[in-house]
Amino acid sequence: MPGGVFLYVDVRDVGNAHVLAFENPSANGRYCLIAKALYTYEALDILPQKRKCLQQRRTKSNEKAKSLGISFISVEQSLKDTVESLKERNLISFTL
């Protein structure tokens, strides 16, 4: 499983924070709400405990995509192309 990190907060907590900020006269500026940094595999390990049907979805298969003749651009190439595109638009200045 990929090791990406999600910065997680429940939408109910976000709603509550909006109400509290509205009710607090000293609240100003922006607030970044992060309840937990959660690795992808941690989230996927939690879900099957509650929903057995999700256990089968964790397996990776590109067979259906291959049957359509799709060949995927590699993650490495995609990231390099993204950086170059951002560079062309003067949104970033570094190179790979």
mmCIF file as gemmi writes it, N, C-alpha and C atoms, coordinates in Angstrom:
data_model
loop_
_atom_site.group_PDB
_atom_site.id
_atom_site.type_symbol
_atom_site.label_atom_id
_atom_site.label_alt_id
_atom_site.label_comp_id
_atom_site.label_asym_id
_atom_site.label_entity_id
_atom_site.label_seq_id
_atom_site.pdbx_PDB_ins_code
_atom_site.Cartn_x
_atom_site.Cartn_y
_atom_site.Cartn_z
_atom_site.occupancy
_atom_site.B_iso_or_equiv
_atom_site.pdbx_formal_charge
_atom_site.auth_seq_id
_atom_site.auth_asym_id
_atom_site.pdbx_PDB_model_num
ATOM 1 N N . MET Axp A 1 ? 0.839 -1.182 0 1 0 ? 1 A 1
ATOM 2 C CA . MET Axp A 1 ? 0 0 0 1 0 ? 1 A 1
ATOM 3 C C . MET Axp A 1 ? 0.88 1.241 0 1 0 ? 1 A 1
ATOM 4 N N . PRO Axp A 2 ? 0.49 2.272 -0.723 1 0 ? 2 A 1
ATOM 5 C CA . PRO Axp A 2 ? 1.267 3.51 -0.718 1 0 ? 2 A 1
ATOM 6 C C . PRO Axp A 2 ? 1.34 4.1 0.683 1 0 ? 2 A 1
ATOM 7 N N . GLY Axp A 3 ? 2.397 4.831 0.959 1 0 ? 3 A 1
ATOM 8 C CA . GLY Axp A 3 ? 2.599 5.378 2.294 1 0 ? 3 A 1
ATOM 9 C C . GLY Axp A 3 ? 2.239 6.839 2.413 1 0 ? 3 A 1
ATOM 10 N N . GLY Axp A 4 ? 1.291 7.322 1.619 1 0 ? 4 A 1
ATOM 11 C CA . GLY Axp A 4 ? 0.887 8.715 1.681 1 0 ? 4 A 1
ATOM 12 C C . GLY Axp A 4 ? 0.261 9.06 3.016 1 0 ? 4 A 1
ATOM 13 N N . VAL Axp A 5 ? 0.267 10.332 3.347 1 0 ? 5 A 1
ATOM 14 C CA . VAL Axp A 5 ? -0.283 10.788 4.621 1 0 ? 5 A 1
ATOM 15 C C . VAL Axp A 5 ? -1.496 11.67 4.354 1 0 ? 5 A 1
ATOM 16 N N . PHE Axp A 6 ? -2.575 11.388 5.056 1 0 ? 6 A 1
ATOM 17 C CA . PHE Axp A 6 ? -3.753 12.236 5.038 1 0 ? 6 A 1
ATOM 18 C C . PHE Axp A 6 ? -3.744 13.075 6.306 1 0 ? 6 A 1
ATOM 19 N N . LEU Axp A 7 ? -4.015 14.35 6.164 1 0 ? 7 A 1
ATOM 20 C CA . LEU Axp A 7 ? -4.228 15.197 7.334 1 0 ? 7 A 1
ATOM 21 C C . LEU Axp A 7 ? -5.732 15.175 7.567 1 0 ? 7 A 1
ATOM 22 N N . TYR Axp A 8 ? -6.14 14.508 8.628 1 0 ? 8 A 1
ATOM 23 C CA . TYR Axp A 8 ? -7.536 14.15 8.826 1 0 ? 8 A 1
ATOM 24 C C . TYR Axp A 8 ? -8.213 15.014 9.873 1 0 ? 8 A 1
ATOM 25 N N . VAL Axp A 9 ? -9.429 15.427 9.564 1 0 ? 9 A 1
ATOM 26 C CA . VAL Axp A 9 ? -10.325 16.041 10.538 1 0 ? 9 A 1
ATOM 27 C C . VAL Axp A 9 ? -11.749 15.729 10.089 1 0 ? 9 A 1
ATOM 28 N N . ASP Axp A 10 ? -12.588 15.381 11.019 1 0 ? 10 A 1
ATOM 29 C CA . ASP Axp A 10 ? -13.978 15.065 10.712 1 0 ? 10 A 1
ATOM 30 C C . ASP Axp A 10 ? -14.728 16.353 10.384 1 0 ? 10 A 1
ATOM 31 N N . VAL Axp A 11 ? -15.603 16.286 9.392 1 0 ? 11 A 1
ATOM 32 C CA . VAL Axp A 11 ? -16.363 17.457 8.967 1 0 ? 11 A 1
ATOM 33 C C . VAL Axp A 11 ? -17.225 18.003 10.108 1 0 ? 11 A 1
ATOM 34 N N . ARG Axp A 12 ? -17.636 17.146 11.033 1 0 ? 12 A 1
ATOM 35 C CA . ARG Axp A 12 ? -18.424 17.62 12.182 1 0 ? 12 A 1
ATOM 36 C C . ARG Axp A 12 ? -17.578 18.498 13.09 1 0 ? 12 A 1
ATOM 37 N N . ASP Axp A 13 ? -16.288 18.163 13.214 1 0 ? 13 A 1
ATOM 38 C CA . ASP Axp A 13 ? -15.385 19.01 13.995 1 0 ? 13 A 1
ATOM 39 C C . ASP Axp A 13 ? -15.163 20.354 13.302 1 0 ? 13 A 1
ATOM 40 N N . VAL Axp A 14 ? -15.101 20.332 11.979 1 0 ? 14 A 1
ATOM 41 C CA . VAL Axp A 14 ? -14.945 21.58 11.221 1 0 ? 14 A 1
ATOM 42 C C . VAL Axp A 14 ? -16.17 22.466 11.43 1 0 ? 14 A 1
ATOM 43 N N . GLY Axp A 15 ? -17.352 21.862 11.355 1 0 ? 15 A 1
ATOM 44 C CA . GLY Axp A 15 ? -18.581 22.619 11.594 1 0 ? 15 A 1
ATOM 45 C C . GLY Axp A 15 ? -18.62 23.204 12.993 1 0 ? 15 A 1
ATOM 46 N N . ASN Axp A 16 ? -18.243 22.413 13.982 1 0 ? 16 A 1
ATOM 47 C CA . ASN Axp A 16 ? -18.198 22.882 15.366 1 0 ? 16 A 1
ATOM 48 C C . ASN Axp A 16 ? -17.196 24.026 15.519 1 0 ? 16 A 1
ATOM 49 N N . ALA Axp A 17 ? -16.047 23.909 14.867 1 0 ? 17 A 1
ATOM 50 C CA . ALA Axp A 17 ? -15.03 24.966 14.941 1 0 ? 17 A 1
ATOM 51 C C . ALA Axp A 17 ? -15.554 26.268 14.336 1 0 ? 17 A 1
ATOM 52 N N . HIS Axp A 18 ? -16.332 26.17 13.258 1 0 ? 18 A 1
ATOM 53 C CA . HIS Axp A 18 ? -16.916 27.373 12.662 1 0 ? 18 A 1
ATOM 54 C C . HIS Axp A 18 ? -17.852 28.068 13.649 1 0 ? 18 A 1
ATOM 55 N N . VAL Axp A 19 ? -18.689 27.281 14.304 1 0 ? 19 A 1
ATOM 56 C CA . VAL Axp A 19 ? -19.623 27.849 15.283 1 0 ? 19 A 1
ATOM 57 C C . VAL Axp A 19 ? -18.856 28.491 16.434 1 0 ? 19 A 1
ATOM 58 N N . LEU Axp A 20 ? -17.861 27.788 16.977 1 0 ? 20 A 1
ATOM 59 C CA . LEU Axp A 20 ? -17.08 28.321 18.096 1 0 ? 20 A 1
ATOM 60 C C . LEU Axp A 20 ? -16.335 29.592 17.704 1 0 ? 20 A 1
ATOM 61 N N . ALA Axp A 21 ? -15.775 29.618 16.502 1 0 ? 21 A 1
ATOM 62 C CA . ALA Axp A 21 ? -15.063 30.816 16.045 1 0 ? 21 A 1
ATOM 63 C C . ALA Axp A 21 ? -16.031 31.982 15.869 1 0 ? 21 A 1
ATOM 64 N N . PHE Axp A 22 ? -17.227 31.696 15.375 1 0 ? 22 A 1
ATOM 65 C CA . PHE Axp A 22 ? -18.234 32.738 15.199 1 0 ? 22 A 1
ATOM 66 C C . PHE Axp A 22 ? -18.677 33.31 16.543 1 0 ? 22 A 1
ATOM 67 N N . GLU Axp A 23 ? -18.789 32.448 17.552 1 0 ? 23 A 1
ATOM 68 C CA . GLU Axp A 23 ? -19.264 32.865 18.871 1 0 ? 23 A 1
ATOM 69 C C . GLU Axp A 23 ? -18.182 33.513 19.717 1 0 ? 23 A 1
ATOM 70 N N . ASN Axp A 24 ? -16.922 33.352 19.355 1 0 ? 24 A 1
ATOM 71 C CA . ASN Axp A 24 ? -15.81 33.891 20.138 1 0 ? 24 A 1
ATOM 72 C C . ASN Axp A 24 ? -15.335 35.204 19.52 1 0 ? 24 A 1
ATOM 73 N N . PRO Axp A 25 ? -15.573 36.341 20.196 1 0 ? 25 A 1
ATOM 74 C CA . PRO Axp A 25 ? -15.206 37.641 19.638 1 0 ? 25 A 1
ATOM 75 C C . PRO Axp A 25 ? -13.697 37.8 19.393 1 0 ? 25 A 1
ATOM 76 N N . SER Axp A 26 ? -12.879 37.076 20.121 1 0 ? 26 A 1
ATOM 77 C CA . SER Axp A 26 ? -11.432 37.233 19.941 1 0 ? 26 A 1
ATOM 78 C C . SER Axp A 26 ? -10.876 36.354 18.813 1 0 ? 26 A 1
ATOM 79 N N . ALA Axp A 27 ? -11.709 35.517 18.228 1 0 ? 27 A 1
ATOM 80 C CA . ALA Axp A 27 ? -11.245 34.655 17.13 1 0 ? 27 A 1
ATOM 81 C C . ALA Axp A 27 ? -11.08 35.49 15.867 1 0 ? 27 A 1
ATOM 82 N N . ASN Axp A 28 ? -9.909 35.37 15.248 1 0 ? 28 A 1
ATOM 83 C CA . ASN Axp A 28 ? -9.69 36.06 13.975 1 0 ? 28 A 1
ATOM 84 C C . ASN Axp A 28 ? -8.66 35.295 13.158 1 0 ? 28 A 1
ATOM 85 N N . GLY Axp A 29 ? -8.575 35.573 11.895 1 0 ? 29 A 1
ATOM 86 C CA . GLY Axp A 29 ? -7.612 34.897 11.033 1 0 ? 29 A 1
ATOM 87 C C . GLY Axp A 29 ? -8.093 33.522 10.619 1 0 ? 29 A 1
ATOM 88 N N . ARG Axp A 30 ? -7.159 32.752 10.129 1 0 ? 30 A 1
ATOM 89 C CA . ARG Axp A 30 ? -7.47 31.404 9.653 1 0 ? 30 A 1
ATOM 90 C C . ARG Axp A 30 ? -6.985 30.374 10.652 1 0 ? 30 A 1
ATOM 91 N N . TYR Axp A 31 ? -7.685 29.276 10.706 1 0 ? 31 A 1
ATOM 92 C CA . TYR Axp A 31 ? -7.329 28.172 11.59 1 0 ? 31 A 1
ATOM 93 C C . TYR Axp A 31 ? -7.153 26.915 10.743 1 0 ? 31 A 1
ATOM 94 N N . CYS Axp A 32 ? -6.121 26.172 11.006 1 0 ? 32 A 1
ATOM 95 C CA . CYS Axp A 32 ? -5.882 24.91 10.311 1 0 ? 32 A 1
ATOM 96 C C . CYS Axp A 32 ? -6.239 23.779 11.271 1 0 ? 32 A 1
ATOM 97 N N . LEU Axp A 33 ? -7.269 23.044 10.951 1 0 ? 33 A 1
ATOM 98 C CA . LEU Axp A 33 ? -7.744 21.976 11.828 1 0 ? 33 A 1
ATOM 99 C C . LEU Axp A 33 ? -7.23 20.629 11.338 1 0 ? 33 A 1
ATOM 100 N N . ILE Axp A 34 ? -6.401 19.999 12.134 1 0 ? 34 A 1
ATOM 101 C CA . ILE Axp A 34 ? -5.897 18.664 11.827 1 0 ? 34 A 1
ATOM 102 C C . ILE Axp A 34 ? -6.029 17.828 13.089 1 0 ? 34 A 1
ATOM 103 N N . ALA Axp A 35 ? -6.903 16.836 13.044 1 0 ? 35 A 1
ATOM 104 C CA . ALA Axp A 35 ? -7.082 15.968 14.204 1 0 ? 35 A 1
ATOM 105 C C . ALA Axp A 35 ? -5.962 14.942 14.289 1 0 ? 35 A 1
ATOM 106 N N . LYS Axp A 36 ? -5.517 14.468 13.114 1 0 ? 36 A 1
ATOM 107 C CA . LYS Axp A 36 ? -4.483 13.439 13.099 1 0 ? 36 A 1
ATOM 108 C C . LYS Axp A 36 ? -3.866 13.344 11.713 1 0 ? 36 A 1
ATOM 109 N N . ALA Axp A 37 ? -2.563 13.097 11.682 1 0 ? 37 A 1
ATOM 110 C CA . ALA Axp A 37 ? -1.892 12.73 10.434 1 0 ? 37 A 1
ATOM 111 C C . ALA Axp A 37 ? -1.994 11.217 10.328 1 0 ? 37 A 1
ATOM 112 N N . LEU Axp A 38 ? -2.577 10.748 9.256 1 0 ? 38 A 1
ATOM 113 C CA . LEU Axp A 38 ? -2.913 9.335 9.133 1 0 ? 38 A 1
ATOM 114 C C . LEU Axp A 38 ? -2.334 8.784 7.836 1 0 ? 38 A 1
ATOM 115 N N . TYR Axp A 39 ? -1.493 7.758 7.951 1 0 ? 39 A 1
ATOM 116 C CA . TYR Axp A 39 ? -0.962 7.106 6.758 1 0 ? 39 A 1
ATOM 117 C C . TYR Axp A 39 ? -2.076 6.356 6.044 1 0 ? 39 A 1
ATOM 118 N N . THR Axp A 40 ? -1.957 6.241 4.726 1 0 ? 40 A 1
ATOM 119 C CA . THR Axp A 40 ? -2.956 5.55 3.921 1 0 ? 40 A 1
ATOM 120 C C . THR Axp A 40 ? -3.265 4.167 4.478 1 0 ? 40 A 1
ATOM 121 N N . TYR Axp A 41 ? -2.225 3.415 4.782 1 0 ? 41 A 1
ATOM 122 C CA . TYR Axp A 41 ? -2.446 2.042 5.256 1 0 ? 41 A 1
ATOM 123 C C . TYR Axp A 41 ? -3.177 2.018 6.595 1 0 ? 41 A 1
ATOM 124 N N . GLU Axp A 42 ? -2.996 3.057 7.424 1 0 ? 42 A 1
ATOM 125 C CA . GLU Axp A 42 ? -3.71 3.101 8.704 1 0 ? 42 A 1
ATOM 126 C C . GLU Axp A 42 ? -5.205 3.271 8.472 1 0 ? 42 A 1
ATOM 127 N N . ALA Axp A 43 ? -5.559 4.145 7.535 1 0 ? 43 A 1
ATOM 128 C CA . ALA Axp A 43 ? -6.973 4.356 7.227 1 0 ? 43 A 1
ATOM 129 C C . ALA Axp A 43 ? -7.593 3.083 6.666 1 0 ? 43 A 1
ATOM 130 N N . LEU Axp A 44 ? -6.871 2.423 5.776 1 0 ? 44 A 1
ATOM 131 C CA . LEU Axp A 44 ? -7.403 1.2 5.175 1 0 ? 44 A 1
ATOM 132 C C . LEU Axp A 44 ? -7.485 0.057 6.173 1 0 ? 44 A 1
ATOM 133 N N . ASP Axp A 45 ? -6.628 0.08 7.18 1 0 ? 45 A 1
ATOM 134 C CA . ASP Axp A 45 ? -6.697 -0.952 8.216 1 0 ? 45 A 1
ATOM 135 C C . ASP Axp A 45 ? -7.89 -0.746 9.145 1 0 ? 45 A 1
ATOM 136 N N . ILE Axp A 46 ? -8.342 0.489 9.305 1 0 ? 46 A 1
ATOM 137 C CA . ILE Axp A 46 ? -9.486 0.788 10.172 1 0 ? 46 A 1
ATOM 138 C C . ILE Axp A 46 ? -10.793 0.37 9.505 1 0 ? 46 A 1
ATOM 139 N N . LEU Axp A 47 ? -10.949 0.681 8.232 1 0 ? 47 A 1
ATOM 140 C CA . LEU Axp A 47 ? -12.227 0.492 7.556 1 0 ? 47 A 1
ATOM 141 C C . LEU Axp A 47 ? -12.722 -0.944 7.509 1 0 ? 47 A 1
ATOM 142 N N . PRO Axp A 48 ? -11.908 -1.927 7.168 1 0 ? 48 A 1
ATOM 143 C CA . PRO Axp A 48 ? -12.438 -3.29 7.108 1 0 ? 48 A 1
ATOM 144 C C . PRO Axp A 48 ? -12.96 -3.811 8.442 1 0 ? 48 A 1
ATOM 145 N N . GLN Axp A 49 ? -12.496 -3.243 9.536 1 0 ? 49 A 1
ATOM 146 C CA . GLN Axp A 49 ? -13.001 -3.671 10.836 1 0 ? 49 A 1
ATOM 147 C C . GLN Axp A 49 ? -14.503 -3.418 10.936 1 0 ? 49 A 1
ATOM 148 N N . LYS Axp A 50 ? -14.968 -2.39 10.256 1 0 ? 50 A 1
ATOM 149 C CA . LYS Axp A 50 ? -16.382 -2.031 10.312 1 0 ? 50 A 1
ATOM 150 C C . LYS Axp A 50 ? -17.171 -2.554 9.113 1 0 ? 50 A 1
ATOM 151 N N . ARG Axp A 51 ? -16.512 -2.693 7.977 1 0 ? 51 A 1
ATOM 152 C CA . ARG Axp A 51 ? -17.185 -3.084 6.746 1 0 ? 51 A 1
ATOM 153 C C . ARG Axp A 51 ? -16.412 -4.203 6.049 1 0 ? 51 A 1
ATOM 154 N N . LYS Axp A 52 ? -16.882 -5.408 6.203 1 0 ? 52 A 1
ATOM 155 C CA . LYS Axp A 52 ? -16.19 -6.564 5.621 1 0 ? 52 A 1
ATOM 156 C C . LYS Axp A 52 ? -16.029 -6.433 4.107 1 0 ? 52 A 1
ATOM 157 N N . CYS Axp A 53 ? -16.99 -5.794 3.435 1 0 ? 53 A 1
ATOM 158 C CA . CYS Axp A 53 ? -16.936 -5.71 1.975 1 0 ? 53 A 1
ATOM 159 C C . CYS Axp A 53 ? -15.724 -4.915 1.488 1 0 ? 53 A 1
ATOM 160 N N . LEU Axp A 54 ? -15.152 -4.048 2.323 1 0 ? 54 A 1
ATOM 161 C CA . LEU Axp A 54 ? -13.998 -3.251 1.91 1 0 ? 54 A 1
ATOM 162 C C . LEU Axp A 54 ? -12.719 -4.064 1.85 1 0 ? 54 A 1
ATOM 163 N N . GLN Axp A 55 ? -12.684 -5.188 2.515 1 0 ? 55 A 1
ATOM 164 C CA . GLN Axp A 55 ? -11.474 -6.002 2.521 1 0 ? 55 A 1
ATOM 165 C C . GLN Axp A 55 ? -11.114 -6.461 1.115 1 0 ? 55 A 1
ATOM 166 N N . GLN Axp A 56 ? -12.097 -6.772 0.304 1 0 ? 56 A 1
ATOM 167 C CA . GLN Axp A 56 ? -11.823 -7.239 -1.042 1 0 ? 56 A 1
ATOM 168 C C . GLN Axp A 56 ? -11.321 -6.114 -1.937 1 0 ? 56 A 1
ATOM 169 N N . ARG Axp A 57 ? -11.633 -4.887 -1.661 1 0 ? 57 A 1
ATOM 170 C CA . ARG Axp A 57 ? -11.264 -3.767 -2.518 1 0 ? 57 A 1
ATOM 171 C C . ARG Axp A 57 ? -9.816 -3.341 -2.359 1 0 ? 57 A 1
ATOM 172 N N . ARG Axp A 58 ? -9.115 -3.898 -1.401 1 0 ? 58 A 1
ATOM 173 C CA . ARG Axp A 58 ? -7.725 -3.508 -1.185 1 0 ? 58 A 1
ATOM 174 C C . ARG Axp A 58 ? -6.776 -4.148 -2.183 1 0 ? 58 A 1
ATOM 175 N N . THR Axp A 59 ? -7.249 -5.146 -2.9 1 0 ? 59 A 1
ATOM 176 C CA . THR Axp A 59 ? -6.366 -5.789 -3.862 1 0 ? 59 A 1
ATOM 177 C C . THR Axp A 59 ? -6.273 -4.935 -5.117 1 0 ? 59 A 1
ATOM 178 N N . LYS Axp A 60 ? -5.066 -4.84 -5.641 1 0 ? 60 A 1
ATOM 179 C CA . LYS Axp A 60 ? -4.819 -4.003 -6.812 1 0 ? 60 A 1
ATOM 180 C C . LYS Axp A 60 ? -4.832 -4.873 -8.055 1 0 ? 60 A 1
ATOM 181 N N . SER Axp A 61 ? -5.621 -4.466 -9.03 1 0 ? 61 A 1
ATOM 182 C CA . SER Axp A 61 ? -5.631 -5.167 -10.301 1 0 ? 61 A 1
ATOM 183 C C . SER Axp A 61 ? -5.889 -4.163 -11.412 1 0 ? 61 A 1
ATOM 184 N N . ASN Axp A 62 ? -5.054 -4.215 -12.423 1 0 ? 62 A 1
ATOM 185 C CA . ASN Axp A 62 ? -5.229 -3.358 -13.593 1 0 ? 62 A 1
ATOM 186 C C . ASN Axp A 62 ? -5.747 -4.153 -14.783 1 0 ? 62 A 1
ATOM 187 N N . GLU Axp A 63 ? -6.269 -5.336 -14.528 1 0 ? 63 A 1
ATOM 188 C CA . GLU Axp A 63 ? -6.701 -6.202 -15.626 1 0 ? 63 A 1
ATOM 189 C C . GLU Axp A 63 ? -7.771 -5.541 -16.495 1 0 ? 63 A 1
ATOM 190 N N . LYS Axp A 64 ? -8.752 -4.892 -15.89 1 0 ? 64 A 1
ATOM 191 C CA . LYS Axp A 64 ? -9.805 -4.25 -16.683 1 0 ? 64 A 1
ATOM 192 C C . LYS Axp A 64 ? -9.253 -3.084 -17.484 1 0 ? 64 A 1
ATOM 193 N N . ALA Axp A 65 ? -8.359 -2.308 -16.883 1 0 ? 65 A 1
ATOM 194 C CA . ALA Axp A 65 ? -7.731 -1.205 -17.619 1 0 ? 65 A 1
ATOM 195 C C . ALA Axp A 65 ? -6.905 -1.751 -18.777 1 0 ? 65 A 1
ATOM 196 N N . LYS Axp A 66 ? -6.165 -2.814 -18.532 1 0 ? 66 A 1
ATOM 197 C CA . LYS Axp A 66 ? -5.351 -3.434 -19.591 1 0 ? 66 A 1
ATOM 198 C C . LYS Axp A 66 ? -6.229 -3.939 -20.731 1 0 ? 66 A 1
ATOM 199 N N . SER Axp A 67 ? -7.421 -4.45 -20.392 1 0 ? 67 A 1
ATOM 200 C CA . SER Axp A 67 ? -8.311 -4.961 -21.437 1 0 ? 67 A 1
ATOM 201 C C . SER Axp A 67 ? -8.792 -3.846 -22.361 1 0 ? 67 A 1
ATOM 202 N N . LEU Axp A 68 ? -8.736 -2.603 -21.896 1 0 ? 68 A 1
ATOM 203 C CA . LEU Axp A 68 ? -9.086 -1.45 -22.731 1 0 ? 68 A 1
ATOM 204 C C . LEU Axp A 68 ? -7.892 -0.927 -23.516 1 0 ? 68 A 1
ATOM 205 N N . GLY Axp A 69 ? -6.72 -1.487 -23.237 1 0 ? 69 A 1
ATOM 206 C CA . GLY Axp A 69 ? -5.515 -1.027 -23.922 1 0 ? 69 A 1
ATOM 207 C C . GLY Axp A 69 ? -4.86 0.163 -23.246 1 0 ? 69 A 1
ATOM 208 N N . ILE Axp A 70 ? -5.224 0.419 -22.002 1 0 ? 70 A 1
ATOM 209 C CA . ILE Axp A 70 ? -4.65 1.545 -21.271 1 0 ? 70 A 1
ATOM 210 C C . ILE Axp A 70 ? -3.265 1.173 -20.766 1 0 ? 70 A 1
ATOM 211 N N . SER Axp A 71 ? -2.309 2.058 -21.009 1 0 ? 71 A 1
ATOM 212 C CA . SER Axp A 71 ? -0.998 1.907 -20.369 1 0 ? 71 A 1
ATOM 213 C C . SER Axp A 71 ? -0.766 3.189 -19.574 1 0 ? 71 A 1
ATOM 214 N N . PHE Axp A 72 ? -0.527 3.034 -18.307 1 0 ? 72 A 1
ATOM 215 C CA . PHE Axp A 72 ? -0.441 4.171 -17.407 1 0 ? 72 A 1
ATOM 216 C C . PHE Axp A 72 ? 0.891 4.899 -17.515 1 0 ? 72 A 1
ATOM 217 N N . ILE Axp A 73 ? 0.836 6.209 -17.382 1 0 ? 73 A 1
ATOM 218 C CA . ILE Axp A 73 ? 2.043 7.027 -17.25 1 0 ? 73 A 1
ATOM 219 C C . ILE Axp A 73 ? 2.579 6.761 -15.855 1 0 ? 73 A 1
ATOM 220 N N . SER Axp A 74 ? 3.874 6.567 -15.732 1 0 ? 74 A 1
ATOM 221 C CA . SER Axp A 74 ? 4.456 6.257 -14.422 1 0 ? 74 A 1
ATOM 222 C C . SER Axp A 74 ? 4.293 7.438 -13.468 1 0 ? 74 A 1
ATOM 223 N N . VAL Axp A 75 ? 4.274 7.132 -12.194 1 0 ? 75 A 1
ATOM 224 C CA . VAL Axp A 75 ? 4.184 8.183 -11.176 1 0 ? 75 A 1
ATOM 225 C C . VAL Axp A 75 ? 5.371 9.129 -11.313 1 0 ? 75 A 1
ATOM 226 N N . GLU Axp A 76 ? 6.549 8.563 -11.553 1 0 ? 76 A 1
ATOM 227 C CA . GLU Axp A 76 ? 7.755 9.391 -11.693 1 0 ? 76 A 1
ATOM 228 C C . GLU Axp A 76 ? 7.606 10.378 -12.847 1 0 ? 76 A 1
ATOM 229 N N . GLN Axp A 77 ? 7.125 9.887 -14.008 1 0 ? 77 A 1
ATOM 230 C CA . GLN Axp A 77 ? 6.953 10.767 -15.167 1 0 ? 77 A 1
ATOM 231 C C . GLN Axp A 77 ? 5.874 11.802 -14.9 1 0 ? 77 A 1
ATOM 232 N N . SER Axp A 78 ? 4.785 11.383 -14.268 1 0 ? 78 A 1
ATOM 233 C CA . SER Axp A 78 ? 3.694 12.296 -13.957 1 0 ? 78 A 1
ATOM 234 C C . SER Axp A 78 ? 4.153 13.435 -13.053 1 0 ? 78 A 1
ATOM 235 N N . LEU Axp A 79 ? 4.947 13.097 -12.029 1 0 ? 79 A 1
ATOM 236 C CA . LEU Axp A 79 ? 5.451 14.132 -11.117 1 0 ? 79 A 1
ATOM 237 C C . LEU Axp A 79 ? 6.398 15.085 -11.834 1 0 ? 79 A 1
ATOM 238 N N . LYS Axp A 80 ? 7.287 14.537 -12.668 1 0 ? 80 A 1
ATOM 239 C CA . LYS Axp A 80 ? 8.213 15.389 -13.429 1 0 ? 80 A 1
ATOM 240 C C . LYS Axp A 80 ? 7.441 16.313 -14.362 1 0 ? 80 A 1
ATOM 241 N N . ASP Axp A 81 ? 6.436 15.784 -15.058 1 0 ? 81 A 1
ATOM 242 C CA . ASP Axp A 81 ? 5.629 16.598 -15.963 1 0 ? 81 A 1
ATOM 243 C C . ASP Axp A 81 ? 4.861 17.678 -15.208 1 0 ? 81 A 1
ATOM 244 N N . THR Axp A 82 ? 4.37 17.342 -14.02 1 0 ? 82 A 1
ATOM 245 C CA . THR Axp A 82 ? 3.656 18.328 -13.202 1 0 ? 82 A 1
ATOM 246 C C . THR Axp A 82 ? 4.571 19.473 -12.819 1 0 ? 82 A 1
ATOM 247 N N . VAL Axp A 83 ? 5.79 19.142 -12.38 1 0 ? 83 A 1
ATOM 248 C CA . VAL Axp A 83 ? 6.763 20.178 -12.015 1 0 ? 83 A 1
ATOM 249 C C . VAL Axp A 83 ? 7.067 21.057 -13.217 1 0 ? 83 A 1
ATOM 250 N N . GLU Axp A 84 ? 7.282 20.454 -14.378 1 0 ? 84 A 1
ATOM 251 C CA . GLU Axp A 84 ? 7.586 21.228 -15.585 1 0 ? 84 A 1
ATOM 252 C C . GLU Axp A 84 ? 6.418 22.133 -15.969 1 0 ? 84 A 1
ATOM 253 N N . SER Axp A 85 ? 5.199 21.632 -15.848 1 0 ? 85 A 1
ATOM 254 C CA . SER Axp A 85 ? 4.018 22.429 -16.164 1 0 ? 85 A 1
ATOM 255 C C . SER Axp A 85 ? 3.891 23.628 -15.223 1 0 ? 85 A 1
ATOM 256 N N . LEU Axp A 86 ? 4.125 23.4 -13.939 1 0 ? 86 A 1
ATOM 257 C CA . LEU Axp A 86 ? 4.073 24.498 -12.966 1 0 ? 86 A 1
ATOM 258 C C . LEU Axp A 86 ? 5.172 25.512 -13.236 1 0 ? 86 A 1
ATOM 259 N N . LYS Axp A 87 ? 6.344 25.009 -13.645 1 0 ? 87 A 1
ATOM 260 C CA . LYS Axp A 87 ? 7.47 25.879 -13.971 1 0 ? 87 A 1
ATOM 261 C C . LYS Axp A 87 ? 7.15 26.757 -15.184 1 0 ? 87 A 1
ATOM 262 N N . GLU Axp A 88 ? 6.566 26.174 -16.22 1 0 ? 88 A 1
ATOM 263 C CA . GLU Axp A 88 ? 6.194 26.918 -17.426 1 0 ? 88 A 1
ATOM 264 C C . GLU Axp A 88 ? 5.207 28.033 -17.114 1 0 ? 88 A 1
ATOM 265 N N . ARG Axp A 89 ? 4.405 27.848 -16.096 1 0 ? 89 A 1
ATOM 266 C CA . ARG Axp A 89 ? 3.409 28.857 -15.71 1 0 ? 89 A 1
ATOM 267 C C . ARG Axp A 89 ? 3.944 29.809 -14.634 1 0 ? 89 A 1
ATOM 268 N N . ASN Axp A 90 ? 5.245 29.705 -14.361 1 0 ? 90 A 1
ATOM 269 C CA . ASN Axp A 90 ? 5.909 30.535 -13.346 1 0 ? 90 A 1
ATOM 270 C C . ASN Axp A 90 ? 5.28 30.398 -11.961 1 0 ? 90 A 1
ATOM 271 N N . LEU Axp A 91 ? 4.792 29.204 -11.661 1 0 ? 91 A 1
ATOM 272 C CA . LEU Axp A 91 ? 4.219 28.959 -10.34 1 0 ? 91 A 1
ATOM 273 C C . LEU Axp A 91 ? 5.252 28.4 -9.371 1 0 ? 91 A 1
ATOM 274 N N . ILE Axp A 92 ? 6.328 27.844 -9.915 1 0 ? 92 A 1
ATOM 275 C CA . ILE Axp A 92 ? 7.465 27.397 -9.109 1 0 ? 92 A 1
ATOM 276 C C . ILE Axp A 92 ? 8.738 27.747 -9.86 1 0 ? 92 A 1
ATOM 277 N N . SER Axp A 93 ? 9.869 27.741 -9.142 1 0 ? 93 A 1
ATOM 278 C CA . SER Axp A 93 ? 11.119 28.117 -9.801 1 0 ? 93 A 1
ATOM 279 C C . SER Axp A 93 ? 12.187 27.036 -9.753 1 0 ? 93 A 1
ATOM 280 N N . PHE Axp A 94 ? 11.965 25.941 -9.044 1 0 ? 94 A 1
ATOM 281 C CA . PHE Axp A 94 ? 13.005 24.912 -8.97 1 0 ? 94 A 1
ATOM 282 C C . PHE Axp A 94 ? 12.851 23.901 -10.101 1 0 ? 94 A 1
ATOM 283 N N . THR Axp A 95 ? 13.9 23.14 -10.332 1 0 ? 95 A 1
ATOM 284 C CA . THR Axp A 95 ? 13.863 22.104 -11.361 1 0 ? 95 A 1
ATOM 285 C C . THR Axp A 95 ? 14.221 20.765 -10.739 1 0 ? 95 A 1
ATOM 286 N N . LEU Axp A 96 ? 13.929 19.717 -11.462 1 0 ? 96 A 1
ATOM 287 C CA . LEU Axp A 96 ? 14.281 18.367 -11.009 1 0 ? 96 A 1
ATOM 288 C C . LEU Axp A 96 ? 15.538 17.918 -11.701 1 0 ? 96 A 1
